[in-house]
Amino acid sequence: MTSQEIDEQKLKEQRKVFAKAESVAAVPKGNQFKRLQSQLEGYPLAPYVDLKTLVAYPYLSNKQKIDEFLTKYEGTPLDRPLRKRWLQYLAKKKQGALFLHYYRDIGDDKLACQNLQFKLARDDLREQTLLDAEAFWLVGKSQPKECDPVFKQWQKAGLRSQDDVWTRLKLAADGGKSTLIPYLKSLLPDDQKYLADLWLRTRRSPSYVSRLSQFPGTYPEKEAEILSYGLSRLVWRDRDLALKSWDSVTRRYKFTPEQEQKVANKFAVALAIDDHEKAELWLERANKLVDDSELFRWHLAHIVRHKDWQHAIEVVDLAPESISKGNSFQYWQARAYEEIDAAPQAEEKFQKLAKNRHYYGFLASGKLAQEPSIVDRPLVFSEQELLKVANHPAALRAYEFLKLKRYTSARREWIYLQTQLNKTQKLMSAVLADSWGWHDRAIWGFSKAGYLDDVKRRFPLAYSEHLVANSELNDLDPAWAFAIARRESSFMADANSGAGARGLMQLMPGTARYLSKKKISRNTLYDPDQNTQLGTQYMRYLLDKMNNNPILATASYNAGWRKVKNWLPEQGSLPMDIWIETIPYKETRNYVKAVLSYKQIYASQLGKESKLFENLANMQVSAKTFLK
């Protein structure tokens, strides 16, 4: 047995001991705990056992041990749980001096306000603390009760102005907690209280701005702020009412340049998405006010949708260079040249784009009927560089948590590790993660470090036994299944979205139940085999819905097939590249572009010829042709 095998065997034994030691850490004086602790000497996760003991006993009698632990592990994932518990204890015991000594901002509002309270009790800190209190008050939500004594002294010192009240009112109304508005109304002068009512009514129903009789003009500048907010929301709900209201409002109120820009941006994009007859007018207007890449993109997309190719060339030429030189604008300029029979200019631009590994590069290669360019330049590094990162304490702790399948704890350590590394070492950490089969961290690491040409590590054939077998079972192209999993979770088997989607292919529990025709445990979706079985089954379902068109099925995987159905041209047909460019949801639009690109890369990884982008370049989409 080699020394490496011996070390691994010892680690396996220590992992079992660690789990037992954790379970009895709250009884640190017991013989069993002491015996287990002695067996953990040198084990990377041993400090977590000490942490559990100290968190259970955050008393002044343990001050020295707590101090030593917090000093040694400050800033690491071991720090926050103990520091929070220790600070809570010190606050309860009114230990102001100690609290201030150990306080760090750990993202806890209650402790932050307790910190301000203790500072206010110090004459040398009082003045600055009263000034700092403003930042805690100026938020669009209610703050913890621990903040109340600070706010009372701040107000008593005469530091809360009417401008502060108005600012917080705006924050509460525009994206904050509307339940805070009645309280803020009580702080306004009597002749301004109606403004709080206007904010609340407009927040609840943006169409309220169309009822100008309810806006008396007593404070026109403040009313204009409410109206610009309401109009910016109304245009997404009722385009024509928003346009009509805009005409009425601007006859009575003068907007600031910032307010006018905000409204113009929202109107331009909303009308372009809806292909409204006034979209071009608002796109032109908005683009004159600000150089915004998304606005210019929608302006170009709107013109391309109407196949006004000469105008498309003009828009590209007029766009700021930082925008016009982008891949998207270069592709559509080439397409415009193609459509106006300027073949040499079109081919020159397509050839240049086709050298690159990205969606528009692949589209260009499709236009030229060429093999897509997929450049794979594996990172070159030395074994010593890799070992230096592998032996960092945070890397050792992350690896052990990974082996114990405690993925959240492993990621906390990995994220902390990144803060301790230079750029070269960050790349080493990505290679290290890949060698561990920790693909989401490897993918994330290469992207963050800006090294994008290590294709095999950035697009690994992870979980291939599951993805290939289940793709074949459902008569799917495995490259597509890999692409979906790569985009959905970066191969994070325990991924869990805010909406409740789970696992490699980010399936919703309801979708899983529908497909399997039986109750599915939510935890089942974290199992790679079960998840890929259901995920590929869902892909097959969508492919059938979309008459075997993988592009429409890809959009459906993200947005739902009913929405995709609504996005199809009502009359006639549209080139598929234009349809993708005008998908209303930015998330879905980017999703489709990414998955198609990934599918091309995975086809190459699997050694399969793919005509995906060549087919896309010549494909038309219509409601009649592609939807069953």
C-alpha positions in Angstrom: 0.0 0.0 0.0 1.4 3.4 -1.0 1.7 6.4 1.4 -1.0 8.1 -0.6 -3.3 5.1 -0.1 -2.5 5.0 3.6 -3.3 8.7 4.0 -6.6 8.2 2.2 -7.5 5.2 4.4 -6.7 7.3 7.5 -9.0 10.1 6.2 -11.8 7.7 5.6 -11.6 6.6 9.3 -11.4 10.2 10.5 -14.5 11.1 8.6 -16.5 8.5 10.6 -14.9 9.8 13.8 -15.7 13.3 12.9 -19.4 12.5 12.5 -19.4 10.9 15.9 -17.5 13.7 17.6 -20.0 16.3 16.2 -22.8 14.4 17.8 -21.3 14.6 21.3 -19.6 18.0 21.0 -22.1 19.5 23.4 -20.7 17.3 26.2 -17.0 18.2 25.8 -16.0 16.9 29.3 -17.1 13.4 28.5 -14.6 10.6 28.0 -16.1 9.6 24.7 -15.7 13.1 23.3 -12.1 13.4 24.5 -11.2 10.0 22.9 -12.8 11.0 19.6 -11.2 14.4 19.6 -7.7 12.8 20.1 -8.4 10.7 17.0 -9.1 13.8 14.9 -5.6 15.4 15.4 -4.6 16.8 12.1 -7.9 16.2 10.4 -9.0 19.3 8.3 -12.5 19.4 9.8 -11.4 19.1 13.5 -12.0 22.8 14.1 -15.7 22.3 13.3 -16.0 20.0 16.3 -14.4 22.8 18.5 -16.8 25.3 16.9 -19.8 23.2 17.8 -18.7 23.0 21.4 -18.0 26.8 21.7 -21.3 27.7 20.1 -23.0 25.5 22.7 -21.2 27.3 25.5 -20.7 31.0 24.6 -20.0 32.1 28.1 -17.6 34.6 29.7 -15.9 31.6 31.3 -14.9 30.5 27.8 -13.8 33.9 26.7 -10.1 32.9 26.2 -11.0 29.9 24.0 -13.5 31.9 22.0 -11.0 34.7 21.5 -8.3 32.3 20.3 -10.8 30.5 17.9 -12.1 33.8 16.4 -8.6 35.2 16.0 -7.4 32.0 14.3 -10.3 31.6 11.9 -11.4 35.2 11.4 -13.1 35.7 8.0 -13.4 31.9 7.4 -16.8 30.0 7.4 -15.8 28.9 10.9 -16.0 32.6 12.1 -19.6 33.7 11.6 -21.6 31.0 13.6 -19.5 31.5 16.7 -19.1 35.3 16.4 -22.9 35.7 16.0 -23.6 33.5 19.0 -20.9 35.3 21.1 -22.2 38.7 20.2 -25.8 37.8 21.0 -24.6 36.6 24.4 -22.5 39.8 25.1 -25.5 42.0 24.1 -27.8 40.1 26.4 -25.3 40.5 29.2 -24.8 44.2 28.5 -21.1 43.7 27.9 -20.7 46.8 25.7 -16.9 47.0 25.6 -16.5 43.4 24.8 -19.2 43.5 22.2 -17.5 46.4 20.4 -14.2 44.6 20.5 -15.6 41.5 18.8 -18.1 43.1 16.5 -17.7 42.6 12.8 -20.3 43.2 10.1 -21.6 39.7 9.5 -24.8 40.8 7.7 -27.1 40.7 10.7 -29.2 43.8 11.1 -30.1 43.1 14.7 -26.4 42.9 15.7 -25.6 45.9 13.6 -28.1 48.1 15.4 -26.9 46.7 18.8 -23.5 47.8 17.7 -24.8 51.3 17.2 -26.5 51.3 20.6 -23.2 50.4 22.4 -21.4 53.0 20.4 -23.9 55.7 21.3 -23.1 55.0 25.0 -19.5 56.1 24.3 -18.9 59.9 24.3 -16.0 59.5 21.8 -18.1 57.6 19.3 -21.5 59.2 19.8 -21.2 62.0 17.1 -20.1 59.7 14.3 -22.6 57.0 15.3 -25.5 59.4 15.0 -24.4 60.2 11.5 -24.0 56.5 10.7 -27.6 55.9 11.8 -29.0 57.6 8.7 -27.8 54.7 6.5 -29.7 52.2 8.7 -32.9 54.3 8.5 -32.9 55.0 4.8 -34.0 51.5 3.7 -37.3 50.4 2.1 -38.2 48.0 4.8 -38.8 48.0 8.6 -35.7 47.6 10.7 -35.4 45.3 13.8 -36.6 46.7 17.1 -32.9 46.9 18.2 -32.7 49.9 15.9 -35.4 51.8 17.6 -33.3 53.3 20.4 -30.7 54.5 17.9 -33.4 56.1 15.6 -35.0 57.9 18.6 -31.7 59.5 19.5 -30.9 60.3 15.9 -34.3 62.0 15.5 -33.9 63.7 18.9 -30.6 65.2 17.7 -32.5 66.8 14.8 -30.8 64.7 12.1 -33.9 63.3 10.5 -34.9 65.7 7.8 -38.1 65.8 5.6 -35.8 64.8 2.6 -34.9 61.6 4.6 -38.6 60.8 5.1 -39.3 61.4 1.3 -36.3 59.3 0.3 -37.4 56.4 2.5 -41.0 56.7 1.3 -39.7 56.3 -2.3 -37.6 53.3 -1.3 -40.6 51.7 0.3 -42.9 52.4 -2.6 -40.5 51.5 -5.4 -39.5 47.9 -4.7 -39.6 48.0 -0.9 -42.2 47.1 1.6 -45.4 49.0 0.9 -46.6 48.2 4.5 -44.1 50.8 5.7 -45.8 53.6 3.8 -48.6 54.4 6.4 -45.9 54.9 9.1 -43.9 57.2 6.8 -47.1 59.1 6.0 -47.4 60.0 9.6 -44.0 61.7 9.5 -44.9 64.0 6.6 -46.3 67.5 7.1 -50.1 67.5 6.8 -50.1 69.2 3.4 -47.8 66.4 2.0 -49.6 63.3 3.5 -51.6 62.9 0.2 -48.3 62.1 -1.5 -48.0 58.9 0.6 -51.5 57.9 -0.5 -50.6 58.5 -4.1 -47.5 56.4 -3.8 -49.5 53.5 -2.2 -52.3 53.6 -4.8 -49.9 53.8 -7.7 -47.8 50.9 -6.2 -51.0 48.8 -5.9 -52.3 49.8 -9.4 -50.0 51.6 -11.9 -53.1 52.5 -13.9 -53.9 55.0 -11.2 -51.6 57.5 -13.0 -54.2 57.7 -15.8 -56.5 59.4 -13.3 -54.8 62.8 -13.3 -57.7 64.4 -11.4 -56.3 62.6 -8.3 -53.0 64.5 -8.7 -53.7 68.0 -7.5 -50.3 69.6 -8.5 -49.7 70.9 -5.0 -46.1 69.5 -5.1 -45.6 69.0 -8.8 -41.9 67.8 -8.6 -42.8 65.1 -6.1 -46.0 64.1 -8.0 -43.9 63.9 -11.2 -41.7 61.3 -9.4 -44.7 59.2 -8.6 -46.1 59.5 -12.1 -42.8 58.5 -13.7 -42.7 55.4 -11.5 -46.3 54.5 -12.3 -45.9 55.1 -16.1 -42.8 52.9 -16.1 -44.8 50.0 -14.6 -48.1 50.7 -16.5 -46.5 50.3 -19.9 -45.8 46.6 -19.1 -49.5 46.0 -18.3 -51.4 48.2 -20.7 -49.3 49.7 -23.6 -52.0 51.9 -25.1 -53.2 53.3 -21.7 -49.6 54.1 -20.8 -49.1 56.0 -24.1 -52.3 57.9 -23.7 -51.4 58.7 -20.0 -47.9 59.9 -21.1 -49.4 62.5 -23.4 -51.7 63.8 -20.6 -49.1 63.7 -17.9 -46.4 65.6 -19.9 -48.9 68.4 -20.7 -49.1 69.1 -16.9 -45.8 68.0 -15.5 -42.2 68.5 -16.3 -39.9 65.4 -15.7 -36.3 65.6 -14.8 -33.8 64.2 -17.4 -33.4 61.1 -15.2 -37.1 60.5 -14.9 -37.6 61.0 -18.7 -34.8 58.6 -19.4 -36.3 56.0 -17.1 -39.7 56.2 -18.7 -38.3 56.3 -22.2 -36.3 53.1 -21.6 -39.2 51.2 -20.2 -41.6 52.4 -23.0 -39.0 51.6 -25.7 -38.4 48.0 -24.6 -42.0 47.2 -23.7 -43.3 48.5 -27.0 -40.5 46.7 -28.9 -41.3 43.4 -27.2 -45.0 43.9 -28.2 -44.0 45.0 -31.7 -46.2 48.0 -31.2 -46.6 50.5 -34.0 -44.9 53.2 -31.8 -42.0 51.1 -30.8 -39.6 52.6 -33.4 -40.5 56.1 -32.2 -39.7 55.3 -28.6 -36.6 53.3 -29.4 -35.2 56.3 -31.3 -36.1 58.6 -28.4 -34.6 56.4 -25.7 -31.4 55.9 -27.6 -30.9 59.6 -28.0 -31.0 60.0 -24.2 -28.5 57.3 -23.2 -26.0 54.8 -24.6 -27.6 51.6 -23.3 -26.6 48.2 -24.9 -30.0 46.6 -24.2 -31.8 49.5 -25.7 -29.7 49.4 -28.9 -30.0 45.6 -29.0 -33.8 45.9 -28.9 -33.7 48.7 -31.5 -31.8 46.5 -33.9 -33.9 43.5 -33.1 -37.1 45.4 -33.8 -35.8 46.6 -37.2 -34.5 43.1 -38.1 -37.9 41.6 -37.2 -39.4 43.9 -39.9 -36.6 43.0 -42.3 -35.7 46.7 -42.8 -32.1 45.7 -43.6 -30.8 49.1 -44.8 -32.0 50.7 -41.6 -30.4 47.9 -39.6 -27.0 48.8 -41.1 -27.6 52.4 -40.2 -28.4 51.5 -36.6 -25.2 49.5 -36.3 -23.2 52.4 -37.7 -24.8 54.9 -35.3 -24.3 52.8 -32.2 -21.4 53.5 -29.9 -18.3 51.5 -30.9 -18.4 49.6 -27.6 -21.8 48.3 -28.7 -21.4 48.1 -32.5 -18.3 46.0 -32.2 -20.0 43.3 -30.2 -20.7 39.9 -31.6 -24.5 40.5 -31.9 -24.2 43.7 -33.8 -21.5 42.3 -36.1 -23.7 39.3 -36.9 -26.7 41.3 -37.8 -24.7 43.7 -39.8 -23.4 40.8 -41.8 -27.0 39.5 -42.2 -28.1 42.9 -43.4 -25.3 42.9 -46.0 -26.4 39.4 -47.0 -30.0 40.5 -47.5 -29.2 43.6 -49.6 -27.0 41.5 -51.9 -23.7 42.9 -50.6 -22.2 39.4 -50.5 -18.5 40.3 -50.2 -19.1 42.5 -47.1 -21.4 39.8 -45.6 -18.9 37.0 -46.2 -16.0 39.0 -44.7 -17.9 39.6 -41.5 -19.2 36.1 -41.3 -15.7 34.7 -41.8 -14.3 36.9 -39.0 -17.1 35.9 -36.6 -16.9 32.2 -37.5 -13.5 32.0 -36.0 -14.9 32.4 -32.5 -16.6 29.9 -30.1 -19.9 31.6 -29.3 -23.5 31.7 -30.4 -23.0 34.3 -33.1 -19.8 32.7 -34.2 -21.6 29.4 -34.7 -24.4 31.2 -36.5 -21.9 32.7 -38.9 -20.3 29.3 -39.5 -23.8 28.0 -40.2 -24.3 30.8 -42.8 -21.1 29.8 -44.4 -21.9 26.1 -44.2 -18.6 25.6 -42.4 -17.6 23.5 -39.5 -17.9 25.6 -36.3 -14.7 26.6 -34.7 -14.2 25.1 -31.2 -10.8 26.0 -29.9 -9.7 23.9 -26.9 -6.5 25.1 -25.2 -6.2 23.2 -21.9 -4.6 25.2 -19.2 -0.9 24.6 -18.8 0.3 24.4 -15.2 2.9 22.8 -12.9 2.2 20.2 -10.3 3.7 22.4 -7.6 1.2 25.2 -8.4 -1.7 22.8 -8.1 -0.4 21.2 -4.8 0.0 24.7 -3.2 -3.7 25.3 -3.7 -4.7 21.8 -2.8 -2.9 22.0 0.5 -4.5 25.3 1.6 -6.5 24.7 4.8 -9.8 25.9 3.2 -9.2 23.6 0.2 -8.6 20.7 2.5 -11.8 21.5 4.5 -13.8 21.9 1.3 -12.6 18.5 0.0 -13.6 16.7 3.2 -17.1 18.3 3.2 -17.4 17.2 -0.4 -16.5 13.6 0.5 -19.1 13.8 3.3 -21.7 15.1 0.8 -22.1 18.3 2.8 -22.2 20.4 -0.3 -23.3 23.7 1.2 -20.5 23.7 3.7 -18.0 22.7 1.0 -19.1 25.6 -1.1 -18.7 28.0 1.8 -15.1 26.9 2.3 -14.5 27.1 -1.5 -15.9 30.6 -1.8 -13.7 31.7 1.1 -10.7 30.0 -0.5 -11.1 32.2 -3.6 -10.6 35.3 -1.5 -7.2 34.0 -0.5 -5.9 33.3 -4.0 -4.3 35.3 -6.7 -5.5 35.0 -10.4 -3.1 32.1 -11.2 -4.1 30.2 -8.0 -7.8 30.7 -8.8 -7.2 28.9 -12.1 -5.4 26.2 -10.1 -8.4 25.9 -7.9 -10.7 25.4 -10.9 -8.4 22.6 -12.2 -8.4 21.1 -8.7 -12.2 21.2 -8.5 -12.4 19.5 -11.9 -10.1 16.7 -10.7 -12.4 16.1 -7.8 -15.4 15.9 -10.1 -16.8 19.1 -8.6 -17.8 20.4 -11.9 -19.9 23.5 -10.9 -17.0 24.9 -9.0 -14.6 24.2 -11.9 -16.9 25.8 -14.4 -17.5 28.8 -12.2 -13.8 29.1 -11.4 -12.7 29.2 -15.1 -15.3 31.8 -15.9 -14.5 34.1 -13.0 -10.8 33.9 -13.8 -11.4 34.7 -17.4 -9.8 31.6 -18.9 -12.5 30.3 -21.4 -10.5 28.1 -23.7 -10.1 25.0 -21.5 -13.2 23.5 -23.2 -13.1 20.0 -21.8 -13.0 21.3 -18.2 -15.6 24.0 -18.8 -17.9 21.6 -20.7 -17.2 18.2 -19.0 -19.0 15.0 -19.9 -20.3 14.9 -16.3 -22.8 12.2 -15.3 -22.4 10.8 -18.8 -23.6 7.3 -17.8 -27.0 8.9 -16.7 -27.3 11.5 -19.4 -26.4 9.3 -22.4 -28.4 6.3 -21.3 -31.6 8.3 -20.6 -31.2 10.4 -23.8 -31.1 7.2 -25.8 -34.1 5.8 -23.9 -36.1 8.9 -24.9 -34.7 9.1 -28.4 -32.8 12.4 -27.8 -29.5 13.8 -28.9 -27.3 13.4 -25.8 -25.5 16.6 -26.7 -28.7 18.4 -26.1 -29.2 16.8 -22.7 -25.6 17.7 -21.7 -26.3 21.3 -22.8 -29.5 21.6 -20.8 -27.8 20.2 -17.7 -24.8 22.5 -18.2 -27.0 25.6 -18.5 -29.5 24.6 -15.8 -27.1 23.7 -12.9 -23.5 23.5 -14.2 -23.8 19.8 -13.1 -24.6 20.7 -9.5 -26.6 17.6 -8.4 -27.9 19.4 -5.3 -28.9 22.6 -7.1 -32.1 24.2 -5.7 -33.5 27.3 -7.3 -35.6 30.0 -5.5 -38.6 28.8 -7.5 -38.1 25.2 -6.2 -36.5 23.6 -9.2 -34.2 20.8 -8.2 -31.2 18.8 -9.3 -29.0 18.5 -12.4 -31.8 19.4 -14.9 -33.6 21.8 -12.5 -37.0 20.0 -12.5 -40.0 21.4 -10.6 -41.6 18.8 -8.3 -44.9 19.3 -10.0 -43.4 18.6 -13.4 -41.8 15.4 -12.1 -45.2 14.2 -10.6 -46.9 14.9 -14.0 -44.3 13.0 -15.9 -44.1 10.0 -13.6 -47.9 9.9 -12.9 -47.1 9.3 -9.2 -45.9 11.2 -6.1 -42.2 12.0 -6.3 -40.2 12.9 -3.2 -38.5 16.2 -3.6 -35.2 14.7 -2.4 -35.5 12.1 -5.2 -34.8 14.9 -7.7 -31.4 15.3 -6.2 -30.5 11.8 -7.3 -28.6 12.2 -10.7 -30.2 9.1 -12.2 -33.7 9.9 -11.2 -33.3 13.5 -12.2 -31.9 12.8 -15.7 -34.6 10.1 -16.3 -37.3 12.7 -15.6 -35.4 15.6 -17.3 -34.9 13.7 -20.5 -38.5 12.5 -20.4 -39.6 16.2 -20.1 -37.3 17.1 -23.1 -39.0 14.4 -25.1 -42.5 15.7 -24.0 -41.5 19.2 -25.2 -40.0 18.0 -28.4 -43.3 16.2 -29.2 -45.2 19.4 -28.4 -43.0 21.3 -30.7 -43.2 18.9 -33.6 -39.6 17.7 -33.1 -38.1 21.2 -33.3 -35.3 21.3 -30.7 -34.9 25.1 -30.7 -38.6 25.7 -29.8 -38.3 22.8 -27.3 -35.3 24.4 -25.7 -37.2 27.7 -25.3 -40.1 25.7 -23.8 -37.8 24.1 -21.2 -37.1 27.5 -19.8 -40.3 29.4 -20.3 -43.0 26.7 -20.8 -44.5 25.6 -24.1 -47.6 27.7 -23.8 -45.6 30.9 -23.7 -43.5 29.8 -26.6 -46.7 29.1 -28.5 -47.8 32.7 -27.9 -44.4 34.0 -29.2 -44.7 32.3 -32.6 -45.6 34.5 -35.6 -49.4 34.8 -35.9 -49.1 35.4 -39.7 -46.5 34.0 -42.1 -43.1 32.9 -41.0 -39.9 34.3 -39.6 -36.3 33.3 -39.9 -35.3 31.3 -36.8 -32.3 33.5 -36.0 -34.6 36.6 -36.0 -37.2 34.7 -33.8 -34.6 33.9 -31.2 -33.3 37.5 -31.2 -36.9 38.8 -30.5 -37.9 36.3 -27.7 -39.6 38.7 -25.2 -38.0 37.3 -22.1 -34.4 38.2 -21.8 -33.7 35.1 -19.6 -35.2 32.8 -22.2 -33.5 34.6 -25.1 -30.1 34.2 -23.5 -31.0 30.6 -22.4 -31.7 29.5 -25.9 -28.5 31.1 -27.3 -26.5 29.4 -24.5 -28.0 25.9 -24.8 -27.6 25.9 -28.6 -24.0 26.9 -28.3 -23.4 24.3 -25.6 -25.1 21.6 -27.7 -22.7 22.4 -30.6 -19.7 22.1 -28.2 -21.0 18.8 -26.7 -21.6 17.4 -30.1 -17.9 18.0 -30.7 -17.0 16.5 -27.2 -19.0 13.4 -28.1 -17.4 13.1 -31.5 -20.6 13.6 -33.4 -21.1 15.7 -36.5 -23.7 18.4 -36.0 -25.5 20.5 -38.6 -27.4 22.4 -35.8 -26.3 26.0 -36.8 -26.3 25.3 -40.5 -29.9 24.1 -40.2 -30.7 27.1 -37.9 -29.3 29.5 -40.4 -31.8 28.4 -43.0 -34.8 27.6 -40.8 -38.1 29.4 -40.8 -40.5 29.4 -37.8 -44.3 29.8 -37.9 -47.2 28.8 -35.7 -48.6 26.4 -38.4 -45.3 24.6 -39.2 -43.9 24.0 -35.8 -46.6 23.6 -33.2 -48.9 20.6 -32.9 
